[in-house]
Structures are given as C-alpha cells and as structure tokens.
Amino acid sequence: MKGGCHYEKRKYNTTYAKIEYFGRKEQEKIDSKALKEAVINTIVHNDYSYGNSPIIELYSDRVEITSDGGLPQ
C-alpha cells in the first residue's frame, strides 16, 4: 500500500508554487495527511454487511470517497 500511495501522489496530487517575498512556496493541491486519514477512515468504518467496498475516485481537481459506513445507531 505504501508504494501505491506514493505512485498516486505523484500522478494525481500536483504541486503548485506561489512566489512570495521570501522565496518560492510549494504546496500540494491535496494535503497528503488528510487524504491518508480519509482513506483509512473509509476502510475502517465501511459497513461491509451490504457487500460493498468503499470507492475512492481521484480527479485532477478533487478526491471523492464513497462509503456505506455511517454513525452508530
């Protein structure tokens, strides 16, 4: 999984640069730590009793995560 995450990061998570007074500041479009947390939460909290797996869709401008999980009743 670790290698796969790095591949997807390079492929989909482009970096943009902002030129500031003190130099160049580069930032990823999608925060890697937030994405990792969202993927882990989706896998852990998905309700697998329906037989559905979580869906993670990567687009050039966003990430969409669909899960059958929910809040406990």
VOPAGU-2260 file (C-alpha; in pm, 1 decimal, decimal comma):
REM VOPAGU-2260
SITE   aa  ch    i         X         Y         Z
SITE  MET   A    0       0,0       0,0       0,0
SITE  LYS   A    1     282,2     238,3      78,8
SITE  GLY   A    2     424,1     221,7    -272,6
SITE  GLY   A    3      78,4     262,4    -423,5
SITE  CYS   A    4      10,9     576,1    -221,2
SITE  HIS   A    5     334,3     733,0    -340,0
SITE  TYR   A    6     251,2     646,9    -702,2
SITE  GLU   A    7     -92,6     804,7    -678,3
SITE  LYS   A    8      51,4    1108,2    -503,6
SITE  ARG   A    9     294,4    1167,8    -788,8
SITE  LYS   A   10      31,9    1102,9   -1054,7
SITE  TYR   A   11    -265,7    1294,9    -917,4
SITE  ASN   A   12    -152,4    1530,8    -641,7
SITE  THR   A   13      12,6    1807,8    -836,1
SITE  THR   A   14     203,1    2082,8    -663,2
SITE  TYR   A   15     156,5    2449,9    -727,2
SITE  ALA   A   16     408,0    2719,3    -645,3
SITE  LYS   A   17     349,3    3067,8    -515,5
SITE  ILE   A   18     627,0    3323,4    -543,7
SITE  GLU   A   19     648,1    3522,6    -221,9
SITE  TYR   A   20     878,4    3793,9     -95,0
SITE  PHE   A   21    1098,6    3543,2      90,8
SITE  GLY   A   22    1108,9    3289,3    -189,3
SITE  ARG   A   23     907,1    3020,5    -354,5
SITE  LYS   A   24     643,7    2829,8    -155,6
SITE  GLU   A   25     526,8    2496,7    -297,1
SITE  GLN   A   26     207,5    2329,9    -179,7
SITE  GLU   A   27      20,3    2016,9    -285,0
SITE  LYS   A   28    -336,6    2054,7    -406,8
SITE  ILE   A   29    -449,9    1781,9    -167,9
SITE  ASP   A   30    -299,4    1750,4     179,2
SITE  SER   A   31    -138,3    1404,0     191,1
SITE  LYS   A   32    -202,9    1355,2     563,8
SITE  ALA   A   33    -572,0    1443,1     526,1
SITE  LEU   A   34    -608,5    1209,3     228,4
SITE  LYS   A   35    -440,2     925,4     417,7
SITE  GLU   A   36    -671,1     977,5     716,9
SITE  ALA   A   37    -980,6     986,7     493,6
SITE  VAL   A   38    -883,3     661,3     318,7
SITE  ILE   A   39    -811,7     484,6     648,7
SITE  ASN   A   40   -1143,5     604,0     797,0
SITE  THR   A   41   -1331,4     488,3     487,7
SITE  ILE   A   42   -1181,9     139,5     507,3
SITE  VAL   A   43   -1226,7     104,2     884,0
SITE  HIS   A   44   -1579,4     246,9     913,2
SITE  ASN   A   45   -1734,9      98,7     599,1
SITE  ASP   A   46   -2035,0    -127,3     663,4
SITE  TYR   A   47   -1926,2    -444,7     483,9
SITE  SER   A   48   -2252,0    -629,4     566,0
SITE  TYR   A   49   -2400,2    -490,3     242,2
SITE  GLY   A   50   -2117,3    -645,1      42,4
SITE  ASN   A   51   -1999,0    -309,6     -91,3
SITE  SER   A   52   -1642,8    -187,1     -78,2
SITE  PRO   A   53   -1551,3     178,7     -38,9
SITE  ILE   A   54   -1499,0     371,6    -361,8
SITE  ILE   A   55   -1214,3     620,8    -392,7
SITE  GLU   A   56   -1220,4     830,6    -709,6
SITE  LEU   A   57    -926,2    1055,1    -796,4
SITE  TYR   A   58    -981,2    1350,9   -1028,1
SITE  SER   A   59    -746,9    1628,6   -1131,9
SITE  ASP   A   60    -918,5    1879,0    -902,5
SITE  ARG   A   61   -1069,0    1666,8    -620,9
SITE  VAL   A   62   -1097,3    1330,6    -447,8
SITE  GLU   A   63   -1436,3    1166,2    -393,2
SITE  ILE   A   64   -1474,2     893,9    -130,3
SITE  THR   A   65   -1794,8     691,1    -108,8
SITE  SER   A   66   -1858,0     452,4     179,6
SITE  ASP   A   67   -2154,9     259,2     318,4
SITE  GLY   A   68   -2045,6     349,5     669,2
SITE  GLY   A   69   -2238,9     579,3     898,0
SITE  LEU   A   70   -2286,8     689,7    1253,7
SITE  PRO   A   71   -2373,4     419,8    1509,8
SITE  GLN   A   72   -2746,0     384,8    1586,9
